[in-house]
């Protein structure tokens, strides 16, 4: 009985906190980042889950153009909790970046993988990307104006 109760609680928590996943076609992603490189970033201050503050440089995109699983257009407001999952390479590797830290150059998309350890960086060749998923991870990070 106890196991059933715990299972119901876990499933309920997952259902309540589930995140809608949206998709960004690779061509749309390239268009949205056209002209934005790391020199165009702006300084932001972010409040964390226990009210700590972080300052870092973020890309200036405020609205993310994406589609839902049925192909309907959707606009997602950029925030520090927006996560972007890139599927790439011949083994369909998945790499997750925070959307506000992403920048694109002529051949790759790059970002810092950790908000806390800036030395953890990654770069993905644009031509190896097969799918881009984006969702609000509902982490308790928010911009301070």
ChimeraX commands (.cxc) that place a marker at each C-alpha (Angstrom):
marker #1 position 0.00,0.00,0.00 radius 0.5
marker #1 position 2.82,2.37,0.89 radius 0.5
marker #1 position 4.51,1.76,-2.49 radius 0.5
marker #1 position 1.26,2.54,-4.34 radius 0.5
marker #1 position 0.83,5.77,-2.37 radius 0.5
marker #1 position 4.40,6.88,-3.17 radius 0.5
marker #1 position 3.95,5.98,-6.83 radius 0.5
marker #1 position 0.74,8.04,-7.03 radius 0.5
marker #1 position 2.47,11.01,-5.38 radius 0.5
marker #1 position 5.43,10.82,-7.79 radius 0.5
marker #1 position 3.20,10.54,-10.86 radius 0.5
marker #1 position 1.06,13.43,-9.62 radius 0.5
marker #1 position 4.12,15.61,-9.11 radius 0.5
marker #1 position 5.40,14.78,-12.58 radius 0.5
marker #1 position 2.01,15.57,-14.15 radius 0.5
marker #1 position 1.70,18.89,-12.33 radius 0.5
marker #1 position 5.23,20.00,-13.05 radius 0.5
marker #1 position 5.52,18.67,-16.59 radius 0.5
marker #1 position 6.85,21.08,-19.14 radius 0.5
marker #1 position 5.56,21.61,-22.64 radius 0.5
marker #1 position 8.27,20.95,-25.17 radius 0.5
marker #1 position 8.41,23.14,-28.26 radius 0.5
marker #1 position 10.58,22.77,-31.33 radius 0.5
marker #1 position 12.64,25.21,-33.33 radius 0.5
marker #1 position 13.36,24.22,-36.93 radius 0.5
marker #1 position 17.10,24.58,-37.59 radius 0.5
marker #1 position 16.55,27.21,-40.32 radius 0.5
marker #1 position 14.33,29.25,-37.98 radius 0.5
marker #1 position 16.95,28.96,-35.25 radius 0.5
marker #1 position 19.61,30.32,-37.60 radius 0.5
marker #1 position 17.32,33.21,-38.62 radius 0.5
marker #1 position 16.54,34.10,-35.00 radius 0.5
marker #1 position 20.25,34.28,-34.21 radius 0.5
marker #1 position 21.27,36.10,-37.41 radius 0.5
marker #1 position 23.54,38.99,-36.48 radius 0.5
marker #1 position 23.78,37.96,-32.82 radius 0.5
marker #1 position 27.17,36.88,-31.59 radius 0.5
marker #1 position 28.77,37.08,-28.17 radius 0.5
marker #1 position 29.59,40.79,-28.74 radius 0.5
marker #1 position 25.83,41.58,-28.83 radius 0.5
marker #1 position 25.17,40.09,-25.39 radius 0.5
marker #1 position 23.79,42.32,-22.63 radius 0.5
marker #1 position 24.51,42.17,-18.93 radius 0.5
marker #1 position 21.66,40.76,-16.87 radius 0.5
marker #1 position 21.08,40.17,-13.19 radius 0.5
marker #1 position 19.27,36.98,-12.26 radius 0.5
marker #1 position 17.66,36.02,-8.98 radius 0.5
marker #1 position 18.07,32.35,-8.06 radius 0.5
marker #1 position 15.83,30.00,-6.10 radius 0.5
marker #1 position 17.13,31.09,-2.69 radius 0.5
marker #1 position 17.26,34.78,-3.70 radius 0.5
marker #1 position 20.95,34.73,-4.56 radius 0.5
marker #1 position 21.96,36.98,-7.44 radius 0.5
marker #1 position 24.02,36.23,-10.51 radius 0.5
marker #1 position 25.28,38.61,-13.16 radius 0.5
marker #1 position 26.24,37.39,-16.58 radius 0.5
marker #1 position 26.03,38.23,-20.26 radius 0.5
marker #1 position 22.93,36.98,-22.09 radius 0.5
marker #1 position 21.80,37.10,-25.69 radius 0.5
marker #1 position 19.30,39.88,-26.44 radius 0.5
marker #1 position 16.52,37.67,-27.81 radius 0.5
marker #1 position 13.32,38.32,-25.86 radius 0.5
marker #1 position 10.85,36.12,-27.76 radius 0.5
marker #1 position 11.62,32.64,-29.07 radius 0.5
marker #1 position 9.75,31.61,-32.21 radius 0.5
marker #1 position 8.95,27.91,-32.01 radius 0.5
marker #1 position 6.30,25.34,-32.91 radius 0.5
marker #1 position 4.39,22.80,-30.85 radius 0.5
marker #1 position 4.29,19.07,-31.63 radius 0.5
marker #1 position 1.41,19.64,-34.10 radius 0.5
marker #1 position 3.38,22.28,-36.01 radius 0.5
marker #1 position 1.41,25.26,-34.70 radius 0.5
marker #1 position 3.47,28.42,-34.18 radius 0.5
marker #1 position 4.15,29.52,-30.63 radius 0.5
marker #1 position 6.10,32.35,-29.01 radius 0.5
marker #1 position 7.98,31.61,-25.82 radius 0.5
marker #1 position 9.28,34.47,-23.70 radius 0.5
marker #1 position 12.98,34.09,-23.03 radius 0.5
marker #1 position 13.95,33.71,-19.38 radius 0.5
marker #1 position 16.86,32.25,-17.41 radius 0.5
marker #1 position 14.93,28.99,-16.97 radius 0.5
marker #1 position 14.44,28.27,-20.69 radius 0.5
marker #1 position 16.39,25.14,-21.61 radius 0.5
marker #1 position 17.35,24.18,-25.14 radius 0.5
marker #1 position 18.14,20.57,-26.04 radius 0.5
marker #1 position 20.10,19.98,-29.23 radius 0.5
marker #1 position 20.13,16.53,-30.81 radius 0.5
marker #1 position 23.18,16.24,-33.03 radius 0.5
marker #1 position 25.74,13.99,-34.64 radius 0.5
marker #1 position 25.47,10.51,-36.06 radius 0.5
marker #1 position 24.80,9.07,-32.57 radius 0.5
marker #1 position 22.03,11.61,-31.84 radius 0.5
marker #1 position 23.86,13.03,-28.84 radius 0.5
marker #1 position 21.85,15.47,-26.73 radius 0.5
marker #1 position 23.38,18.67,-25.37 radius 0.5
marker #1 position 21.45,21.05,-23.15 radius 0.5
marker #1 position 22.08,24.80,-22.97 radius 0.5
marker #1 position 20.22,27.62,-21.28 radius 0.5
marker #1 position 18.68,29.58,-24.17 radius 0.5
marker #1 position 19.80,32.99,-22.90 radius 0.5
marker #1 position 23.47,31.94,-23.00 radius 0.5
marker #1 position 23.48,30.62,-26.60 radius 0.5
marker #1 position 25.25,32.30,-29.48 radius 0.5
marker #1 position 25.75,31.23,-33.08 radius 0.5
marker #1 position 28.68,31.83,-35.37 radius 0.5
marker #1 position 29.01,30.88,-39.03 radius 0.5
marker #1 position 29.52,27.19,-38.34 radius 0.5
marker #1 position 28.39,26.35,-34.82 radius 0.5
marker #1 position 26.17,27.05,-31.86 radius 0.5
marker #1 position 27.98,27.56,-28.58 radius 0.5
marker #1 position 27.13,28.19,-24.97 radius 0.5
marker #1 position 28.09,27.77,-21.39 radius 0.5
marker #1 position 26.54,24.54,-20.09 radius 0.5
marker #1 position 26.45,25.54,-16.44 radius 0.5
marker #1 position 25.14,28.74,-14.94 radius 0.5
marker #1 position 27.52,28.30,-12.01 radius 0.5
marker #1 position 30.74,27.03,-13.61 radius 0.5
marker #1 position 31.47,29.29,-16.58 radius 0.5
marker #1 position 34.38,27.17,-17.76 radius 0.5
marker #1 position 32.01,24.36,-18.82 radius 0.5
marker #1 position 31.44,25.31,-22.43 radius 0.5
marker #1 position 30.41,23.42,-25.53 radius 0.5
marker #1 position 30.12,24.01,-29.23 radius 0.5
marker #1 position 28.02,22.06,-31.72 radius 0.5
marker #1 position 28.49,22.20,-35.51 radius 0.5
marker #1 position 25.33,23.68,-37.03 radius 0.5
marker #1 position 25.26,21.13,-39.83 radius 0.5
marker #1 position 25.17,18.24,-37.32 radius 0.5
marker #1 position 21.99,19.42,-35.56 radius 0.5
marker #1 position 18.95,17.26,-36.31 radius 0.5
marker #1 position 16.48,18.55,-33.71 radius 0.5
marker #1 position 16.15,21.56,-31.40 radius 0.5
marker #1 position 13.76,21.31,-28.45 radius 0.5
marker #1 position 13.02,24.17,-26.09 radius 0.5
marker #1 position 11.08,24.26,-22.85 radius 0.5
marker #1 position 10.70,26.24,-19.69 radius 0.5
marker #1 position 12.33,24.09,-17.04 radius 0.5
marker #1 position 10.39,26.02,-14.37 radius 0.5
marker #1 position 13.55,26.47,-12.39 radius 0.5
marker #1 position 13.23,29.36,-10.01 radius 0.5
marker #1 position 15.50,31.77,-11.84 radius 0.5
marker #1 position 14.20,35.16,-12.96 radius 0.5
marker #1 position 15.60,38.35,-14.40 radius 0.5
marker #1 position 15.79,41.33,-12.11 radius 0.5
marker #1 position 14.93,44.52,-13.94 radius 0.5
marker link #1:1,2 radius 0.2
marker link #1:2,3 radius 0.2
marker link #1:3,4 radius 0.2
marker link #1:4,5 radius 0.2
marker link #1:5,6 radius 0.2
marker link #1:6,7 radius 0.2
marker link #1:7,8 radius 0.2
marker link #1:8,9 radius 0.2
marker link #1:9,10 radius 0.2
marker link #1:10,11 radius 0.2
marker link #1:11,12 radius 0.2
marker link #1:12,13 radius 0.2
marker link #1:13,14 radius 0.2
marker link #1:14,15 radius 0.2
marker link #1:15,16 radius 0.2
marker link #1:16,17 radius 0.2
marker link #1:17,18 radius 0.2
marker link #1:18,19 radius 0.2
marker link #1:19,20 radius 0.2
marker link #1:20,21 radius 0.2
marker link #1:21,22 radius 0.2
marker link #1:22,23 radius 0.2
marker link #1:23,24 radius 0.2
marker link #1:24,25 radius 0.2
marker link #1:25,26 radius 0.2
marker link #1:26,27 radius 0.2
marker link #1:27,28 radius 0.2
marker link #1:28,29 radius 0.2
marker link #1:29,30 radius 0.2
marker link #1:30,31 radius 0.2
marker link #1:31,32 radius 0.2
marker link #1:32,33 radius 0.2
marker link #1:33,34 radius 0.2
marker link #1:34,35 radius 0.2
marker link #1:35,36 radius 0.2
marker link #1:36,37 radius 0.2
marker link #1:37,38 radius 0.2
marker link #1:38,39 radius 0.2
marker link #1:39,40 radius 0.2
marker link #1:40,41 radius 0.2
marker link #1:41,42 radius 0.2
marker link #1:42,43 radius 0.2
marker link #1:43,44 radius 0.2
marker link #1:44,45 radius 0.2
marker link #1:45,46 radius 0.2
marker link #1:46,47 radius 0.2
marker link #1:47,48 radius 0.2
marker link #1:48,49 radius 0.2
marker link #1:49,50 radius 0.2
marker link #1:50,51 radius 0.2
marker link #1:51,52 radius 0.2
marker link #1:52,53 radius 0.2
marker link #1:53,54 radius 0.2
marker link #1:54,55 radius 0.2
marker link #1:55,56 radius 0.2
marker link #1:56,57 radius 0.2
marker link #1:57,58 radius 0.2
marker link #1:58,59 radius 0.2
marker link #1:59,60 radius 0.2
marker link #1:60,61 radius 0.2
marker link #1:61,62 radius 0.2
marker link #1:62,63 radius 0.2
marker link #1:63,64 radius 0.2
marker link #1:64,65 radius 0.2
marker link #1:65,66 radius 0.2
marker link #1:66,67 radius 0.2
marker link #1:67,68 radius 0.2
marker link #1:68,69 radius 0.2
marker link #1:69,70 radius 0.2
marker link #1:70,71 radius 0.2
marker link #1:71,72 radius 0.2
marker link #1:72,73 radius 0.2
marker link #1:73,74 radius 0.2
marker link #1:74,75 radius 0.2
marker link #1:75,76 radius 0.2
marker link #1:76,77 radius 0.2
marker link #1:77,78 radius 0.2
marker link #1:78,79 radius 0.2
marker link #1:79,80 radius 0.2
marker link #1:80,81 radius 0.2
marker link #1:81,82 radius 0.2
marker link #1:82,83 radius 0.2
marker link #1:83,84 radius 0.2
marker link #1:84,85 radius 0.2
marker link #1:85,86 radius 0.2
marker link #1:86,87 radius 0.2
marker link #1:87,88 radius 0.2
marker link #1:88,89 radius 0.2
marker link #1:89,90 radius 0.2
marker link #1:90,91 radius 0.2
marker link #1:91,92 radius 0.2
marker link #1:92,93 radius 0.2
marker link #1:93,94 radius 0.2
marker link #1:94,95 radius 0.2
marker link #1:95,96 radius 0.2
marker link #1:96,97 radius 0.2
marker link #1:97,98 radius 0.2
marker link #1:98,99 radius 0.2
marker link #1:99,100 radius 0.2
marker link #1:100,101 radius 0.2
marker link #1:101,102 radius 0.2
marker link #1:102,103 radius 0.2
marker link #1:103,104 radius 0.2
marker link #1:104,105 radius 0.2
marker link #1:105,106 radius 0.2
marker link #1:106,107 radius 0.2
marker link #1:107,108 radius 0.2
marker link #1:108,109 radius 0.2
marker link #1:109,110 radius 0.2
marker link #1:110,111 radius 0.2
marker link #1:111,112 radius 0.2
marker link #1:112,113 radius 0.2
marker link #1:113,114 radius 0.2
marker link #1:114,115 radius 0.2
marker link #1:115,116 radius 0.2
marker link #1:116,117 radius 0.2
marker link #1:117,118 radius 0.2
marker link #1:118,119 radius 0.2
marker link #1:119,120 radius 0.2
marker link #1:120,121 radius 0.2
marker link #1:121,122 radius 0.2
marker link #1:122,123 radius 0.2
marker link #1:123,124 radius 0.2
marker link #1:124,125 radius 0.2
marker link #1:125,126 radius 0.2
marker link #1:126,127 radius 0.2
marker link #1:127,128 radius 0.2
marker link #1:128,129 radius 0.2
marker link #1:129,130 radius 0.2
marker link #1:130,131 radius 0.2
marker link #1:131,132 radius 0.2
marker link #1:132,133 radius 0.2
marker link #1:133,134 radius 0.2
marker link #1:134,135 radius 0.2
marker link #1:135,136 radius 0.2
marker link #1:136,137 radius 0.2
marker link #1:137,138 radius 0.2
marker link #1:138,139 radius 0.2
marker link #1:139,140 radius 0.2
marker link #1:140,141 radius 0.2
marker link #1:141,142 radius 0.2
marker link #1:142,143 radius 0.2
marker link #1:143,144 radius 0.2
marker link #1:144,145 radius 0.2
view
